[in-house]
Amino acid sequence: MDPHETLVAWTGLLSKAPAGHIWISQPNDRNVAYMGELSGETLLLKGLRGVVTDGFIRDANFLMKMGLQVWGRGFTPRDIVGYWMPFEVNTPISIGEVDIHPGDFIIGDRDGCLVIPEDDCLEITKQAEESIATENLIRKAILNGTDPQEAYLKYGMF
């Protein structure tokens, strides 16, 4: 592919990124990096909250230092220039067995990311809060000397 054309397409994607959102990219590829320092700086300055890519990232130390949350499949120094061309934006995608739709909520930490469908967000949030409350009871019981099996049998989770 023409390097100029790939960069025009890539910077066009960066230009369309909406503030307050998470950029999710589904290249289904493990050959090049789909997020790096300059793109990360651009998205951070535009007010994006994070990046999830089903591909590699590069410049990881810079991304961490700038505070942009980025999740990817791994790391490589190889750039997309002349290699990749986007063809759709703001459309449903799948990463692995997970379907992601525009408007879905993404929650992530060092362990990975979860997708919460927009229509189910309130119910799932309620269930998560209940689970956290029960887990806190289990933690308190264990710290007070309760046997972990006894705590599990009492609260039904561990």
C-alpha positions as CSV (number, residue, x, y, z in Angstrom):
1,M,0.0,0.0,0.0
2,D,1.0,3.6,-0.5
3,P,2.5,5.0,2.7
4,H,1.0,8.4,2.1
5,E,-2.5,6.9,1.6
6,T,-2.3,4.8,4.8
7,L,-1.2,7.9,6.8
8,V,-4.0,10.0,5.4
9,A,-6.5,7.3,6.4
10,W,-5.0,6.9,9.8
11,T,-4.9,10.6,10.6
12,G,-8.5,10.8,9.3
13,L,-9.4,8.2,12.0
14,L,-7.7,10.3,14.7
15,S,-9.5,13.4,13.5
16,K,-12.9,11.7,13.9
17,A,-12.3,10.4,17.4
18,P,-15.0,11.8,19.8
19,A,-14.0,13.1,23.2
20,G,-15.0,11.1,26.3
21,H,-15.0,7.8,24.4
22,I,-12.7,4.8,24.1
23,W,-11.2,4.1,20.7
24,I,-11.6,0.4,19.8
25,S,-9.8,-1.0,16.8
26,Q,-10.3,-4.4,15.3
27,P,-7.6,-5.0,12.8
28,N,-7.5,-8.8,13.6
29,D,-3.8,-8.6,12.9
30,R,-0.6,-9.4,14.8
31,N,1.9,-7.8,12.5
32,V,2.1,-4.1,13.2
33,A,1.3,-1.6,16.0
34,Y,-2.1,0.1,15.9
35,M,-1.3,2.6,18.6
36,G,1.8,4.5,19.4
37,E,3.1,7.8,20.9
38,L,1.9,10.4,18.4
39,S,-1.5,8.8,17.9
40,G,-1.8,8.4,21.7
41,E,-0.9,12.1,22.2
42,T,-3.5,13.1,19.6
43,L,-6.3,11.0,21.2
44,L,-5.4,12.1,24.8
45,L,-5.5,15.8,23.7
46,K,-8.8,15.2,22.0
47,G,-10.2,13.9,25.4
48,L,-10.4,10.2,24.7
49,R,-10.5,8.0,27.7
50,G,-8.5,5.0,26.4
51,V,-7.7,2.7,23.5
52,V,-8.5,-1.0,22.9
53,T,-7.0,-2.7,19.9
54,D,-7.1,-6.3,18.7
55,G,-3.5,-5.8,17.5
56,F,-0.2,-4.6,18.8
57,I,0.9,-1.3,20.3
58,R,4.3,0.4,20.3
59,D,5.9,3.2,22.4
60,A,4.3,1.6,25.5
61,N,6.5,3.5,27.9
62,F,5.5,6.8,26.4
63,L,1.8,5.8,26.4
64,M,2.0,4.9,30.1
65,K,4.0,8.0,31.0
66,M,1.4,10.2,29.3
67,G,-1.4,8.4,31.2
68,L,-3.4,7.1,28.2
69,Q,-5.0,3.8,29.1
70,V,-4.2,1.3,26.2
71,W,-5.0,-2.4,25.9
72,G,-3.6,-4.5,23.1
73,R,-2.5,-8.0,22.2
74,G,1.2,-7.3,22.6
75,F,4.0,-5.0,21.5
76,T,6.0,-4.4,18.3
77,P,8.0,-1.5,17.0
78,R,6.6,-2.0,13.5
79,D,4.4,0.9,12.3
80,I,1.3,0.7,10.2
81,V,2.7,3.0,7.5
82,G,2.3,1.3,4.1
83,Y,0.6,-1.7,5.7
84,W,-2.9,-1.1,6.9
85,M,-5.9,0.8,5.6
86,P,-9.1,1.3,7.7
87,F,-12.4,0.8,5.9
88,E,-15.2,1.4,8.5
89,V,-15.8,3.4,11.6
90,N,-18.4,3.5,14.3
91,T,-19.8,0.0,13.4
92,P,-20.3,-3.2,15.3
93,I,-17.1,-5.3,15.6
94,S,-16.0,-8.6,17.2
95,I,-12.8,-9.1,19.1
96,G,-12.4,-12.8,19.7
97,E,-15.8,-14.1,20.7
98,V,-16.9,-10.7,22.1
99,D,-19.2,-8.5,20.1
100,I,-18.9,-4.7,20.6
101,H,-21.4,-2.1,19.4
102,P,-21.2,1.7,19.3
103,G,-22.5,2.9,22.6
104,D,-21.4,-0.2,24.6
105,F,-19.5,0.5,27.8
106,I,-15.9,-0.7,28.3
107,I,-14.4,-1.3,31.7
108,G,-10.7,-2.1,31.9
109,D,-7.7,-2.5,34.2
110,R,-4.4,-4.4,34.1
111,D,-6.3,-7.7,34.0
112,G,-8.1,-6.9,30.8
113,C,-11.3,-5.3,29.5
114,L,-15.0,-6.1,29.8
115,V,-17.7,-5.0,27.4
116,I,-21.1,-4.1,28.9
117,P,-23.8,-3.8,26.3
118,E,-25.5,-0.4,26.4
119,D,-28.9,-1.8,27.0
120,D,-27.8,-4.0,29.9
121,C,-25.6,-1.4,31.7
122,L,-27.8,-0.5,34.6
123,E,-28.7,-4.1,35.5
124,I,-25.1,-5.3,35.2
125,T,-23.9,-2.3,37.3
126,K,-26.5,-3.3,40.0
127,Q,-25.3,-6.9,40.0
128,A,-21.6,-5.8,40.2
129,E,-22.3,-3.6,43.2
130,E,-24.1,-6.5,44.9
131,S,-21.2,-8.8,44.2
132,I,-18.7,-6.3,45.5
133,A,-20.7,-5.9,48.7
134,T,-20.8,-9.6,49.3
135,E,-17.1,-9.9,48.5
136,N,-16.4,-7.2,51.1
137,L,-18.3,-9.3,53.7
138,I,-16.2,-12.3,52.8
139,R,-13.0,-10.3,53.1
140,K,-14.0,-9.0,56.5
141,A,-14.9,-12.5,57.7
142,I,-11.6,-14.0,56.5
143,L,-9.6,-11.1,58.1
144,N,-11.5,-11.8,61.3
145,G,-10.4,-15.4,61.3
146,T,-13.2,-17.2,59.4
147,D,-12.1,-20.3,57.5
148,P,-12.3,-19.5,53.7
149,Q,-14.4,-22.6,53.1
150,E,-16.8,-21.5,55.8
151,A,-17.0,-18.0,54.3
152,Y,-17.7,-19.5,50.9
153,L,-20.5,-21.7,52.2
154,K,-22.0,-18.8,54.2
155,Y,-21.9,-16.3,51.3
156,G,-22.1,-18.5,48.3
157,M,-19.1,-16.9,46.5
158,F,-15.4,-16.6,46.8
